[in-house]
Amino acid sequence: MFEVFASTPESMGPAEIGAHAARAEAMGFNGLQVPDAVHDGLLLSALALNATKELVVTTSVLVAFARSPMITAIAAWDLQKLSKGRFEVGLGTQVQANIEKRYSARWDSPVPQLREYVQAMKAIFNSFQTGDRLAFEGEHYTLTKLQPFFNPGPIEHPNIPILCGAVGPAMTAMVGRIADGMITHPTNTPPEYIRQVCLPRLQAGFDRAPRSADDFKFVLGPLTATGKDEQQVAVEWEKMRTLLGFLYSTPAYWPSLELFGWQEKGQQLLDMTRQGNWEEMPNIITDDMLSKFVPRGTYTDIAAIFHNRFSGLAHRITFPMPENSTDDEVCGVAVRQLQESVTA
């Protein structure tokens, strides 16, 4: 069985997120992933939590290096208290150019920097809950001052899960060692890549902790082409072709291409971005490539496709909500089928 989390369009803003979250809860989703890209992920999370009663909300993923660990910890603590234990922090590094040129923030060594960020947040949470002196001193972050006036004090659900996005080998192993879960990048979700690359890297981190995979939240976020009928599925299929063309113009995501022998596709796409040839990029993504990276099927079929593709690899998956609320009922049936333990 899967925990099923609804995805949220990155363009969705504060005016729409409450209704979006309420729809997800009514459809039976276990949770909602909230982006931190066009709009502020923490603000969106607050509005989503305030509009629901049972839905778990996870940032996917919050840009860590653009925020002090203390700023993020305070917000997470408040959201956890507000929601009575329904908030999870999903963190990510973003890429160097965005951190330095879009956020005017510091990019050092991303793996040890994110490791310290997670450790610093856990130290802050402990001080909030126990009143113990805050004494975190690392190479990238130092937090040693928390006067009682600024301490929000203990809450009922202090164990806030911290999940991290990861792609490369060192980052993935680090996340397996110290975080509570990992959120995969959409380009890293083919079953072959999960088995051959992601899980061994995570296991290396588990072995160093040492810890078990049993209490680790491994989240798969595949791009998905689904809908009420084959016509709608075909439209989503082409949207995914366009999105993959954009994603694979980024060299950091090429390892999954290389696994299947499509290395040259990434270079072609990168060259096209440099030439400003955005319109032709989807043509580089063939149907064979789409089939590897994008589960495809109507709401009637998609649960069986997911079970056959991902069962045994992860306990949590993300799934898109319909653009049209008139399709919520049939999508809700698919969500319940995804949550069932029996495969089709």
C-alpha positions as CSV (number, residue, x, y, z in Angstrom):
1,M,0.0,0.0,0.0
2,F,1.0,3.6,-0.5
3,E,0.6,6.8,1.4
4,V,-0.7,9.1,-1.3
5,F,0.2,12.8,-1.3
6,A,-1.4,15.2,-3.7
7,S,0.9,17.5,-5.6
8,T,0.5,21.2,-5.9
9,P,1.1,23.3,-9.1
10,E,4.1,25.6,-8.6
11,S,2.0,28.5,-9.9
12,M,-0.6,28.1,-7.3
13,G,-0.7,31.0,-4.9
14,P,-2.1,31.9,-1.4
15,A,-5.6,32.7,-2.8
16,E,-6.0,29.2,-4.1
17,I,-4.1,26.9,-1.8
18,G,-6.7,26.5,0.9
19,A,-9.4,25.3,-1.5
20,H,-6.8,23.0,-3.1
21,A,-5.9,21.4,0.2
22,A,-9.5,21.0,1.2
23,R,-10.2,19.2,-2.1
24,A,-7.3,16.9,-1.5
25,E,-8.6,16.0,2.0
26,A,-12.1,15.4,0.7
27,M,-10.7,13.1,-2.0
28,G,-9.0,11.0,0.6
29,F,-5.3,11.9,0.1
30,N,-3.1,11.3,3.1
31,G,-1.2,14.5,2.6
32,L,-0.3,17.4,0.3
33,Q,3.1,18.4,-1.0
34,V,3.5,22.2,-1.2
35,P,6.2,23.8,-3.4
36,D,8.6,26.6,-2.6
37,A,9.3,28.2,-6.0
38,V,7.0,30.9,-7.3
39,H,5.3,31.5,-3.9
40,D,6.5,31.1,-0.3
41,G,6.3,27.4,0.7
42,L,5.8,28.2,4.4
43,L,3.0,30.6,3.8
44,L,1.3,28.2,1.5
45,S,1.7,25.4,4.2
46,A,0.1,27.5,6.8
47,L,-2.9,28.2,4.6
48,A,-3.2,24.6,3.6
49,L,-3.1,23.4,7.2
50,N,-5.6,26.0,8.3
51,A,-8.0,24.8,5.7
52,T,-7.9,21.1,6.7
53,K,-8.3,18.9,9.7
54,E,-6.4,15.6,9.0
55,L,-4.2,16.3,5.9
56,V,-0.4,16.1,6.4
57,V,1.4,19.0,4.7
58,T,5.0,18.7,3.5
59,T,7.1,21.4,1.8
60,S,8.6,19.9,-1.3
61,V,11.1,21.3,-1.2
62,L,11.8,24.4,0.8
63,V,14.9,26.2,-0.4
64,A,17.1,25.8,2.7
65,F,20.1,28.0,2.0
66,A,18.0,31.1,1.3
67,R,16.8,30.9,4.9
68,S,18.5,30.8,8.3
69,P,17.9,27.4,10.1
70,M,16.4,29.4,13.0
71,I,13.9,31.1,10.6
72,T,12.8,27.8,9.2
73,A,12.7,26.1,12.7
74,I,10.5,28.8,14.1
75,A,8.1,28.6,11.2
76,A,8.0,24.8,11.4
77,W,7.4,24.9,15.1
78,D,4.5,27.3,14.7
79,L,3.0,25.2,11.9
80,Q,3.3,22.0,13.9
81,K,1.5,23.6,16.8
82,L,-1.2,25.1,14.6
83,S,-1.9,21.8,12.9
84,K,-1.6,19.6,16.0
85,G,1.2,17.5,14.4
86,R,0.4,17.5,10.7
87,F,3.5,19.4,9.3
88,E,6.7,18.0,7.8
89,V,9.7,20.0,6.6
90,G,11.0,19.1,3.2
91,L,14.3,20.8,2.5
92,G,16.4,21.1,-0.6
93,T,19.6,22.9,-1.8
94,Q,18.3,24.3,-5.2
95,V,21.2,25.0,-7.5
96,Q,24.2,27.4,-7.0
97,A,23.1,30.0,-9.6
98,N,19.7,30.4,-8.0
99,I,21.1,30.5,-4.5
100,E,23.7,33.2,-5.3
101,K,21.9,35.2,-8.0
102,R,18.2,34.9,-7.3
103,Y,18.4,34.8,-3.5
104,S,21.7,36.5,-2.9
105,A,22.6,33.8,-0.4
106,R,25.7,31.8,0.4
107,W,26.5,28.6,-1.4
108,D,29.4,26.7,0.2
109,S,29.7,22.9,0.0
110,P,26.1,21.8,-0.5
111,V,26.3,18.3,1.1
112,P,27.9,19.3,4.4
113,Q,26.0,22.6,4.4
114,L,22.6,20.8,4.2
115,R,23.8,18.2,6.8
116,E,24.6,21.0,9.2
117,Y,21.3,22.7,8.4
118,V,19.3,19.6,9.4
119,Q,21.4,19.1,12.5
120,A,21.0,22.7,13.5
121,M,17.2,22.5,13.1
122,K,17.1,19.4,15.3
123,A,19.2,21.2,17.9
124,I,16.8,24.2,17.8
125,F,13.8,21.9,18.2
126,N,15.4,20.4,21.2
127,S,16.0,23.8,22.8
128,F,12.4,24.8,22.1
129,Q,11.0,21.7,23.7
130,T,13.3,21.3,26.7
131,G,14.6,24.7,27.4
132,D,18.2,23.4,27.2
133,R,20.9,25.8,26.0
134,L,21.2,26.1,22.3
135,A,24.8,25.2,21.4
136,F,25.2,24.3,17.8
137,E,28.6,25.2,16.3
138,G,29.4,24.0,12.8
139,E,31.5,25.0,9.8
140,H,28.6,26.6,8.0
141,Y,26.1,27.5,10.8
142,T,26.6,28.7,14.4
143,L,23.6,29.0,16.7
144,T,24.4,29.7,20.3
145,K,22.0,32.3,21.5
146,L,18.3,31.7,22.4
147,Q,17.1,33.9,25.2
148,P,14.0,32.6,27.1
149,F,12.1,35.6,25.7
150,F,12.5,34.2,22.1
151,N,11.9,30.6,22.9
152,P,8.3,29.6,21.8
153,G,8.3,26.8,24.3
154,P,7.2,23.1,24.2
155,I,4.5,21.8,22.0
156,E,2.4,18.6,22.0
157,H,4.0,17.1,18.8
158,P,7.7,18.2,18.9
159,N,9.1,15.5,16.6
160,I,8.8,17.3,13.3
161,P,10.0,15.1,10.4
162,I,12.7,16.6,8.3
163,L,12.9,15.2,4.7
164,C,15.4,16.3,2.1
165,G,15.6,16.3,-1.6
166,A,18.6,14.5,-3.0
167,V,20.0,13.5,-6.4
168,G,23.8,12.9,-6.2
169,P,25.5,10.0,-4.4
170,A,27.0,12.0,-1.5
171,M,23.8,13.9,-0.9
172,T,21.7,10.8,-1.0
173,A,23.9,8.9,1.5
174,M,24.0,12.0,3.8
175,V,20.2,12.1,3.8
176,G,20.0,8.4,4.6
177,R,22.3,9.0,7.5
178,I,20.7,12.0,9.3
179,A,17.3,12.9,7.8
180,D,13.9,11.4,8.4
181,G,13.1,10.9,4.8
182,M,14.0,11.7,1.2
183,I,12.0,13.2,-1.6
184,T,13.1,12.0,-5.0
185,H,13.4,14.2,-8.0
186,P,10.9,13.3,-10.8
187,T,13.8,12.3,-13.1
188,N,14.9,9.7,-10.6
189,T,11.8,7.6,-10.3
190,P,12.1,4.8,-12.9
191,P,12.1,1.5,-10.9
192,E,15.5,0.6,-12.4
193,Y,17.1,3.8,-11.2
194,I,15.5,3.4,-7.7
195,R,16.9,-0.1,-7.3
196,Q,20.3,0.3,-8.9
197,V,21.1,3.9,-7.7
198,C,18.9,5.4,-5.1
199,L,18.4,2.6,-2.6
200,P,22.1,1.5,-2.5
201,R,23.1,5.1,-1.8
202,L,20.5,5.4,0.9
203,Q,21.7,2.2,2.4
204,A,25.2,3.5,2.6
205,G,23.8,6.3,4.8
206,F,21.7,3.9,6.9
207,D,24.8,1.8,7.5
208,R,26.8,4.8,8.8
209,A,24.1,6.0,11.2
210,P,23.5,3.1,12.0
211,R,19.8,2.9,11.4
212,S,17.0,0.9,9.7
213,A,15.1,1.9,6.6
214,D,11.9,1.0,8.4
215,D,11.4,4.4,9.9
216,F,12.6,6.3,6.9
217,K,10.1,8.1,4.6
218,F,11.2,7.4,1.0
219,V,9.0,9.5,-1.2
220,L,8.6,8.9,-4.9
221,G,7.3,11.9,-7.0
222,P,6.9,10.6,-10.5
223,L,5.6,12.7,-13.3
224,T,2.2,11.1,-14.2
225,A,0.0,11.3,-17.2
226,T,-3.5,10.4,-16.0
227,G,-7.1,11.6,-16.4
228,K,-10.7,10.4,-16.8
229,D,-10.3,9.2,-20.4
230,E,-7.6,8.4,-22.9
231,Q,-8.0,11.8,-24.6
232,Q,-7.2,13.6,-21.3
233,V,-4.3,11.2,-20.7
234,A,-2.8,12.0,-24.1
235,V,-2.9,15.7,-23.3
236,E,-1.1,15.1,-20.0
237,W,1.4,12.9,-21.8
238,E,2.4,15.8,-24.0
239,K,2.7,18.1,-21.1
240,M,5.1,15.6,-19.5
241,R,7.1,15.5,-22.7
242,T,7.6,19.3,-22.5
243,L,8.5,19.2,-18.8
244,L,11.1,16.4,-19.3
245,G,12.6,18.4,-22.1
246,F,13.1,21.3,-19.7
247,L,14.3,19.2,-16.8
248,Y,16.9,17.3,-18.8
249,S,18.5,20.5,-20.0
250,T,20.0,20.6,-16.5
251,P,23.2,18.5,-16.3
252,A,22.6,17.6,-12.7
253,Y,19.7,15.4,-13.8
254,W,21.6,13.5,-16.5
255,P,22.6,10.4,-14.5
256,S,19.2,8.8,-15.0
257,L,19.5,9.5,-18.7
258,E,22.9,7.8,-18.7
259,L,21.6,4.7,-17.0
260,F,19.4,4.1,-20.1
261,G,22.0,5.1,-22.6
262,W,20.5,8.5,-23.5
263,Q,23.4,10.7,-22.4
264,E,23.4,12.6,-25.7
265,K,19.8,13.8,-25.2
266,G,20.8,15.9,-22.2
267,Q,23.6,17.6,-24.1
268,Q,21.2,18.3,-27.0
269,L,18.7,19.9,-24.7
270,L,21.4,22.0,-23.0
271,D,22.7,23.2,-26.3
272,M,19.1,24.1,-27.3
273,T,18.6,26.3,-24.2
274,R,21.9,28.1,-25.0
275,Q,20.5,28.8,-28.5
276,G,17.1,29.9,-27.1
277,N,15.4,27.1,-29.1
278,W,12.9,26.3,-26.4
279,E,10.1,25.3,-28.8
280,E,11.9,22.3,-30.2
281,M,13.1,20.8,-27.0
282,P,10.0,18.5,-26.4
283,N,10.9,16.8,-29.8
284,I,14.1,15.4,-28.2
285,I,12.0,13.4,-25.7
286,T,10.9,10.2,-27.5
287,D,7.9,8.0,-26.5
288,D,10.4,5.4,-25.3
289,M,11.9,7.9,-22.9
290,L,8.4,9.0,-21.7
291,S,7.5,5.4,-21.0
292,K,10.5,5.0,-18.8
293,F,9.9,8.1,-16.7
294,V,6.1,8.7,-16.8
295,P,3.4,6.3,-15.7
296,R,0.5,6.6,-18.0
297,G,-3.2,5.5,-17.7
298,T,-6.7,6.6,-17.0
299,Y,-8.0,6.9,-13.4
300,T,-9.4,3.4,-13.9
301,D,-6.1,1.9,-14.7
302,I,-3.4,4.0,-13.0
303,A,-3.5,2.5,-9.6
304,A,-2.6,-1.0,-11.0
305,I,0.1,0.6,-13.1
306,F,1.6,2.3,-10.0
307,H,1.4,-0.9,-7.9
308,N,3.2,-2.9,-10.6
309,R,5.8,-0.2,-11.1
310,F,6.6,0.9,-7.5
311,S,5.4,-1.7,-5.0
312,G,8.2,-2.7,-2.6
313,L,10.2,0.4,-3.5
314,A,8.5,3.1,-1.5
315,H,5.8,3.6,1.0
316,R,4.8,7.1,-0.2
317,I,4.0,8.4,-3.6
318,T,2.8,11.7,-5.0
319,F,-0.1,11.9,-7.3
320,P,-1.6,14.8,-9.3
321,M,-5.0,16.2,-8.6
322,P,-7.5,16.9,-11.4
323,E,-7.5,20.4,-12.9
324,N,-11.3,20.1,-13.0
325,S,-13.0,19.5,-9.7
326,T,-15.8,17.5,-11.6
327,D,-13.2,14.7,-11.9
328,D,-12.5,14.6,-8.1
329,E,-14.8,11.6,-7.5
330,V,-13.2,9.3,-10.1
331,C,-9.7,10.5,-9.0
332,G,-10.6,9.7,-5.4
333,V,-11.4,6.1,-6.4
334,A,-7.9,5.9,-7.9
335,V,-6.4,7.3,-4.7
336,R,-8.2,4.7,-2.6
337,Q,-6.9,2.0,-4.9
338,L,-3.4,3.3,-4.5
339,Q,-3.8,3.1,-0.7
340,E,-4.9,-0.5,-0.9
341,S,-2.4,-3.3,-0.3
342,V,-3.6,-5.7,-2.9
343,T,-2.1,-5.1,-6.4
344,A,-4.2,-5.6,-9.5
